[in-house]
Amino acid sequence: MKHSKHMPDKMIRIFFCLVCGALAAARESNQILHPAANRFGNHRANQQVQRPAAVQQKEPPFLEPLSWRFPAEPTKDEPRFPPNFELRTPMAPESIKVICGENSIRVEAKRDLLGSGVLVQTTDVTLGGCAATEEDPKAQILIFESELHDSSPSLMSEESFIYVFTLLYTPSPLGGSPIVRTIDVSVSIECHYRRKNDVSSDVLKPNWAPFSETKASEESLYFSLRLMTDNWQFPRSSTQFFLGDMMKFEASVEQFHHIPLRVTVDSCVATVVPNVDTVPRYAFLGNNGCMFDSQLTGSSSHFLPQSHKDKLQFELEAFRFQHGNSGVIYITCSLRATEAAANVNATNKACSFSSGWREASGIHHACSCCDTDCRAGTKSSLTVKGKQQHTHSHKIYTNKYFSQFK
């Protein structure tokens, strides 16, 4: 009885053990029979977890504010100018010619009125409010004529009648634009006529030359002697030379309203003090235009051909006095002007020596007197009508190595 009472409990424990063993065996057999399916299932699970980055939706991380800024503007260097820059001052053009006649005035104005190379419009230029009476298209000149009897003198003095006219240039707008590139120009023109003339029994033909022209003609001539650059284009700024260098001189005379003039260099003397009568002295040019330096020392000193009669150029090889310790040389030259129409002769010449005397213009026989006296049998240049003489003195500093011209 006692044994039969505990029999159901044992049977329950045995049944539970059998069920657990069956479940374990079934799980093991399922893994053995379907390994590929398990792996495939695991692979799909991995695919679901590892989605592509493009389709993953994640919350963006917290971003800090940008510290980037636009770059600063580049700095510009200050503009550089030439060290010795000078603003070019426009020169007054010589574009108007006036002829004061006995009964009328004639004004000739170039169409390049301002000297800038730009031709003005014919209708923009008037004389006393009147347009040009004639035009020379070949010479690009506008011609104005006005009778004196049509107007009374603007001014009157005890000695002169003065007629005043105004040449006016008023530029028109360019094309269809409202702009111009020139300014209005007003030129006052005066004609002076004498009120009194001496009358004799002879027929009197008044000289109707303008007063201003007559005054300028009576003034003295203006001479200059300048040291020039190697190309003869400008006055030389540097005043230093090495011994043996060529010093280039240009003698000239201003024309003004005179008849055409020719300038000559009669003589030049080098001294150690500003006195041509002292010793030592070296007359390297004399006898009315004979360059003795090339003959005495065998140097290359010479005159250049005279392309403009109012200018004469010559070259002098730099030198110094042998016993001069001060290093200073004074050069004094005598310049003379004559009528340009005068022939080259014994007193009007520029002769250099190179295996014989040669005249710069090719009239070599004019140099035949250079070894004698070219003034023998001729009048003094100061007494011949139409000639004026002037003396120029310049200072040159020299030493063993260079010469300096002042």
C-alpha positions as CSV (number, residue, x, y, z in Angstrom):
1,M,0.0,0.0,0.0
2,K,2.8,2.2,0.8
3,H,4.6,1.4,-2.5
4,S,1.5,2.1,-4.6
5,K,1.0,5.5,-3.0
6,H,4.3,7.0,-4.4
7,M,4.1,5.4,-7.8
8,P,2.4,8.4,-9.6
9,D,5.0,10.9,-8.5
10,K,7.8,8.8,-10.1
11,M,5.9,8.4,-13.3
12,I,5.5,12.2,-13.6
13,R,9.2,12.8,-13.1
14,I,10.1,10.1,-15.7
15,F,7.7,11.7,-18.2
16,F,9.1,15.2,-17.7
17,C,12.6,13.9,-18.4
18,L,11.5,12.1,-21.5
19,V,9.9,15.3,-22.8
20,C,12.9,17.4,-22.1
21,G,15.2,14.9,-23.9
22,A,12.9,14.8,-26.9
23,L,12.9,18.6,-27.2
24,A,16.7,18.7,-27.0
25,A,17.1,16.0,-29.7
26,A,14.6,17.8,-32.0
27,R,16.5,21.1,-31.7
28,E,19.8,19.4,-32.5
29,S,18.4,17.5,-35.5
30,N,16.9,20.7,-36.9
31,Q,20.2,22.5,-36.9
32,I,21.9,19.5,-38.6
33,L,19.2,19.2,-41.3
34,H,18.9,23.0,-42.2
35,P,22.4,24.6,-41.8
36,A,22.1,26.6,-45.1
37,A,18.8,28.0,-44.1
38,N,20.1,29.1,-40.8
39,R,23.0,30.8,-42.4
40,F,20.8,32.5,-45.0
41,G,18.5,33.7,-42.2
42,N,21.5,35.1,-40.3
43,H,22.7,36.8,-43.5
44,R,19.3,38.5,-44.1
45,A,19.3,39.6,-40.5
46,N,22.7,41.2,-41.0
47,Q,21.5,42.9,-44.2
48,Q,18.6,44.4,-42.4
49,V,20.9,45.7,-39.7
50,Q,23.6,47.1,-42.0
51,R,21.7,49.3,-44.4
52,P,23.5,51.5,-46.9
53,A,24.6,54.9,-45.7
54,A,22.5,56.6,-48.4
55,V,19.3,55.3,-46.9
56,Q,20.2,55.3,-43.3
57,Q,18.3,57.9,-41.4
58,K,20.3,59.2,-38.5
59,E,19.9,62.4,-36.6
60,P,22.7,64.8,-37.6
61,P,25.3,65.5,-35.0
62,F,25.4,68.9,-33.3
63,L,27.4,71.4,-35.5
64,E,29.5,74.2,-34.2
65,P,29.2,77.7,-35.8
66,L,31.5,78.3,-38.8
67,S,34.6,80.4,-38.0
68,W,35.4,81.1,-41.7
69,R,35.2,84.7,-42.9
70,F,35.6,86.4,-46.3
71,P,39.3,87.2,-47.0
72,A,40.3,90.8,-46.6
73,E,40.6,92.9,-49.8
74,P,44.1,92.9,-51.2
75,T,46.3,95.9,-50.5
76,K,47.5,97.9,-53.5
77,D,51.0,99.3,-53.7
78,E,51.4,103.1,-53.9
79,P,51.9,104.1,-57.6
80,R,55.5,104.8,-58.5
81,F,56.4,107.9,-60.5
82,P,59.7,108.9,-62.1
83,P,62.0,110.6,-59.6
84,N,62.4,113.7,-61.7
85,F,59.0,113.9,-63.2
86,E,57.9,117.3,-64.5
87,L,54.6,118.2,-65.9
88,R,55.1,119.3,-69.5
89,T,54.0,122.8,-70.1
90,P,52.3,123.4,-73.4
91,M,54.2,125.7,-75.7
92,A,52.4,128.5,-77.5
93,P,52.0,127.5,-81.1
94,E,53.0,129.9,-83.9
95,S,49.8,129.3,-85.9
96,I,48.7,132.9,-86.7
97,K,50.3,135.4,-89.1
98,V,49.2,139.0,-89.4
99,I,49.8,141.4,-92.2
100,C,48.9,145.0,-91.5
101,G,48.4,146.6,-94.9
102,E,47.9,150.2,-95.9
103,N,44.1,149.8,-96.3
104,S,43.3,146.4,-94.9
105,I,44.4,143.7,-92.5
106,R,45.1,140.1,-93.5
107,V,45.2,137.3,-91.0
108,E,46.3,133.8,-91.8
109,A,45.4,131.1,-89.2
110,K,46.5,127.5,-89.4
111,R,43.7,125.0,-89.0
112,D,46.0,123.3,-86.5
113,L,45.3,126.4,-84.4
114,L,46.3,125.0,-81.0
115,G,49.4,123.2,-82.2
116,S,48.0,119.8,-81.1
117,G,47.8,118.2,-84.5
118,V,43.9,118.4,-84.5
119,L,42.4,120.5,-87.3
120,V,39.7,122.9,-86.1
121,Q,36.4,123.3,-88.0
122,T,36.4,126.2,-90.5
123,T,33.1,127.6,-89.1
124,D,34.4,127.6,-85.5
125,V,37.0,130.4,-86.3
126,T,35.9,134.0,-86.9
127,L,37.6,137.4,-87.0
128,G,35.5,140.2,-85.6
129,G,32.4,138.0,-85.9
130,C,33.1,137.3,-89.7
131,A,33.9,133.9,-91.2
132,A,37.1,133.2,-93.2
133,T,37.1,134.9,-96.7
134,E,39.3,132.2,-98.2
135,E,40.8,128.8,-97.3
136,D,43.9,127.1,-98.6
137,P,43.1,123.4,-98.3
138,K,46.6,122.3,-99.3
139,A,48.3,124.3,-96.7
140,Q,45.4,124.0,-94.2
141,I,45.2,127.7,-93.7
142,L,42.2,130.0,-93.1
143,I,42.5,133.5,-94.5
144,F,40.7,136.5,-93.1
145,E,40.7,140.0,-94.7
146,S,39.1,143.2,-93.3
147,E,39.1,146.7,-94.7
148,L,40.4,149.3,-92.3
149,H,38.0,152.0,-93.6
150,D,35.1,149.8,-92.4
151,S,36.0,150.5,-88.8
152,S,37.5,153.3,-86.8
153,P,40.7,153.0,-84.8
154,S,40.1,151.3,-81.4
155,L,42.8,153.3,-79.8
156,M,44.7,156.5,-80.6
157,S,47.8,158.0,-79.1
158,E,49.8,161.1,-79.9
159,E,52.0,159.1,-82.3
160,S,49.9,156.1,-83.5
161,F,46.5,154.9,-84.7
162,I,45.8,151.4,-83.2
163,Y,43.3,149.1,-84.9
164,V,42.3,146.1,-82.7
165,F,40.7,142.9,-84.0
166,T,39.8,139.7,-82.2
167,L,40.2,136.2,-83.6
168,L,37.8,133.9,-81.9
169,Y,37.7,130.1,-81.8
170,T,34.6,128.5,-80.4
171,P,34.7,124.7,-80.6
172,S,31.5,122.9,-81.8
173,P,30.4,119.7,-80.0
174,L,32.0,116.5,-81.4
175,G,29.7,114.6,-83.6
176,G,26.3,114.2,-82.0
177,S,27.7,114.3,-78.5
178,P,27.6,117.2,-76.0
179,I,31.3,117.3,-75.4
180,V,34.3,119.2,-76.7
181,R,38.0,118.5,-76.2
182,T,39.4,122.0,-76.7
183,I,38.8,125.4,-75.1
184,D,37.6,128.7,-76.4
185,V,40.5,130.8,-77.7
186,S,40.5,134.5,-78.1
187,V,43.5,136.2,-79.8
188,S,43.8,140.0,-79.8
189,I,45.4,141.5,-82.9
190,E,46.7,145.0,-83.1
191,C,47.9,147.0,-86.0
192,H,49.8,150.2,-85.2
193,Y,50.1,153.1,-87.8
194,R,52.1,156.3,-87.3
195,R,50.1,159.5,-87.3
196,K,53.0,161.7,-88.3
197,N,55.5,161.4,-91.1
198,D,58.2,163.7,-92.4
199,V,57.3,165.2,-95.7
200,S,59.7,166.6,-98.3
201,S,59.6,167.4,-102.0
202,D,60.3,163.8,-102.8
203,V,57.5,161.3,-103.1
204,L,56.8,159.8,-99.8
205,K,55.9,156.1,-99.6
206,P,54.9,155.4,-96.0
207,N,56.2,152.3,-94.3
208,W,53.2,150.4,-92.9
209,A,55.2,148.0,-90.8
210,P,53.5,147.2,-87.5
211,F,55.0,149.1,-84.5
212,S,55.7,145.9,-82.6
213,E,57.7,144.5,-85.5
214,T,59.7,147.7,-85.9
215,K,60.5,147.7,-82.2
216,A,61.7,144.1,-82.2
217,S,63.9,144.7,-85.2
218,E,65.7,147.5,-83.4
219,E,66.5,145.4,-80.4
220,S,69.9,143.8,-79.9
221,L,70.5,140.3,-81.2
222,Y,70.6,137.4,-78.7
223,F,73.5,135.0,-78.9
224,S,74.1,131.7,-77.0
225,L,76.9,129.2,-76.7
226,R,75.7,125.9,-75.2
227,L,77.2,122.5,-74.4
228,M,75.1,119.8,-76.1
229,T,74.5,116.1,-75.6
230,D,76.1,113.5,-77.9
231,N,73.1,113.5,-80.3
232,W,72.9,117.3,-80.4
233,Q,69.2,117.2,-79.3
234,F,69.4,118.8,-75.8
235,P,71.7,120.9,-73.7
236,R,74.0,118.7,-71.7
237,S,73.1,118.4,-68.0
238,S,76.3,116.8,-66.9
239,T,79.4,119.0,-66.9
240,Q,82.1,116.4,-66.6
241,F,84.4,115.0,-69.3
242,F,87.3,112.6,-69.3
243,L,90.4,114.0,-71.0
244,G,90.2,113.2,-74.7
245,D,86.4,113.3,-74.8
246,M,84.8,115.5,-77.4
247,M,83.0,118.5,-76.0
248,K,80.1,119.5,-78.3
249,F,79.3,123.2,-78.5
250,E,76.4,124.9,-80.3
251,A,76.6,128.6,-81.1
252,S,73.3,130.2,-82.2
253,V,71.6,133.6,-82.7
254,E,67.8,134.3,-82.2
255,Q,66.0,135.3,-85.4
256,F,63.0,137.2,-84.0
257,H,61.7,139.5,-86.7
258,H,65.1,140.0,-88.4
259,I,66.0,139.0,-91.8
260,P,67.5,135.5,-91.9
261,L,70.8,135.5,-90.1
262,R,74.0,133.4,-90.2
263,V,76.1,132.9,-87.1
264,T,79.9,132.4,-87.1
265,V,82.5,131.8,-84.4
266,D,85.4,134.1,-85.1
267,S,87.7,133.1,-82.2
268,C,88.0,131.1,-79.0
269,V,90.6,131.4,-76.3
270,A,91.3,129.2,-73.2
271,T,92.8,130.8,-70.1
272,V,93.2,129.9,-66.4
273,V,91.5,133.2,-65.3
274,P,88.6,135.1,-66.8
275,N,90.9,137.4,-68.8
276,V,91.8,136.6,-72.4
277,D,95.0,138.7,-72.2
278,T,96.7,136.6,-69.5
279,V,99.3,133.8,-69.7
280,P,99.0,130.9,-70.2
281,R,96.5,131.2,-73.0
282,Y,95.5,128.8,-75.8
283,A,93.9,130.3,-78.9
284,F,92.5,127.1,-80.3
285,L,90.2,128.9,-82.8
286,G,90.8,132.2,-84.6
287,N,91.4,134.1,-87.8
288,N,87.6,134.4,-88.4
289,G,86.7,130.7,-88.1
290,C,89.8,128.6,-88.4
291,M,90.0,125.6,-85.9
292,F,93.8,125.7,-85.1
293,D,93.5,122.9,-82.4
294,S,93.2,120.2,-85.1
295,Q,96.2,121.6,-86.9
296,L,98.5,122.2,-83.9
297,T,97.8,119.1,-81.8
298,G,96.4,116.6,-84.4
299,S,93.2,116.3,-82.5
300,S,89.7,115.5,-83.9
301,S,88.4,119.0,-83.2
302,H,86.2,120.2,-86.1
303,F,83.2,122.1,-87.3
304,L,80.1,120.3,-88.4
305,P,78.2,121.1,-91.6
306,Q,75.8,124.0,-91.0
307,S,72.3,122.6,-91.6
308,H,70.7,125.7,-90.0
309,K,72.4,129.1,-90.7
310,D,71.4,130.5,-87.4
311,K,73.2,127.6,-85.6
312,L,76.8,126.5,-85.8
313,Q,78.1,123.3,-84.1
314,F,81.7,122.3,-83.4
315,E,83.5,119.7,-81.3
316,L,86.6,120.3,-79.2
317,E,88.7,117.6,-77.7
318,A,88.9,118.1,-73.9
319,F,92.3,119.2,-72.6
320,R,94.0,120.9,-69.6
321,F,97.0,123.1,-69.3
322,Q,100.2,121.2,-68.5
323,H,101.3,123.3,-65.5
324,G,97.8,124.3,-64.4
325,N,97.3,123.2,-60.8
326,S,94.0,124.9,-60.2
327,G,92.1,122.6,-62.6
328,V,90.1,125.6,-63.9
329,I,90.0,126.7,-67.6
330,Y,88.0,129.7,-68.9
331,I,87.0,129.6,-72.6
332,T,85.9,132.8,-74.3
333,C,84.5,132.8,-77.8
334,S,83.5,135.6,-80.1
335,L,80.3,135.1,-82.0
336,R,79.1,137.1,-85.0
337,A,75.9,137.3,-87.1
338,T,75.6,138.3,-90.7
339,E,72.9,138.2,-93.3
340,A,72.2,134.6,-94.3
341,A,72.4,135.5,-97.9
342,A,76.0,136.6,-97.6
343,N,78.5,134.2,-99.3
344,V,81.0,132.0,-97.4
345,N,84.3,133.9,-97.7
346,A,87.5,134.6,-95.8
347,T,85.6,136.4,-93.0
348,N,82.5,134.2,-92.9
349,K,83.6,130.6,-92.6
350,A,84.0,127.5,-90.4
351,C,87.3,125.7,-91.3
352,S,88.8,122.6,-89.8
353,F,92.2,120.9,-90.5
354,S,92.5,117.3,-91.6
355,S,95.4,116.9,-94.0
356,G,94.5,120.4,-95.2
357,W,91.9,123.1,-94.5
358,R,88.3,122.1,-95.1
359,E,85.3,124.4,-94.9
360,A,82.2,122.9,-93.3
361,S,79.9,123.9,-96.2
362,G,82.3,122.7,-98.8
363,I,83.6,126.1,-100.0
364,H,87.2,125.0,-99.2
365,H,88.9,127.9,-101.0
366,A,87.5,130.3,-98.2
367,C,90.0,128.6,-95.8
368,S,93.1,129.4,-97.9
369,C,93.9,132.4,-95.6
370,C,93.9,130.4,-92.4
371,D,97.7,130.2,-92.3
372,T,98.0,133.9,-93.0
373,D,95.6,136.8,-92.1
374,C,92.0,136.4,-93.2
375,R,91.2,140.0,-92.2
376,A,93.7,141.6,-94.5
377,G,92.0,143.9,-97.0
378,T,88.5,143.5,-95.3
379,K,86.4,145.9,-93.2
380,S,86.0,145.3,-89.5
381,S,83.0,143.1,-88.7
382,L,81.8,145.7,-86.3
383,T,81.6,148.4,-88.9
384,V,80.0,146.4,-91.8
385,K,76.2,147.1,-91.9
386,G,74.1,144.1,-90.9
387,K,76.7,142.5,-88.6
388,Q,76.7,142.3,-84.8
389,Q,79.4,140.7,-82.6
390,H,79.1,139.2,-79.2
391,T,81.6,137.5,-76.8
392,H,80.7,134.5,-74.7
393,S,82.8,133.3,-71.8
394,H,82.5,129.9,-70.2
395,K,84.3,128.2,-67.3
396,I,85.7,124.6,-67.5
397,Y,87.1,122.6,-64.6
398,T,89.8,120.1,-65.5
399,N,92.1,117.7,-63.7
400,K,94.0,114.6,-64.6
401,Y,90.9,112.6,-65.4
402,F,88.1,114.9,-66.5
403,S,87.1,118.3,-67.7
404,Q,84.0,120.1,-66.5
405,F,82.1,122.7,-68.4
406,K,80.1,125.5,-66.8
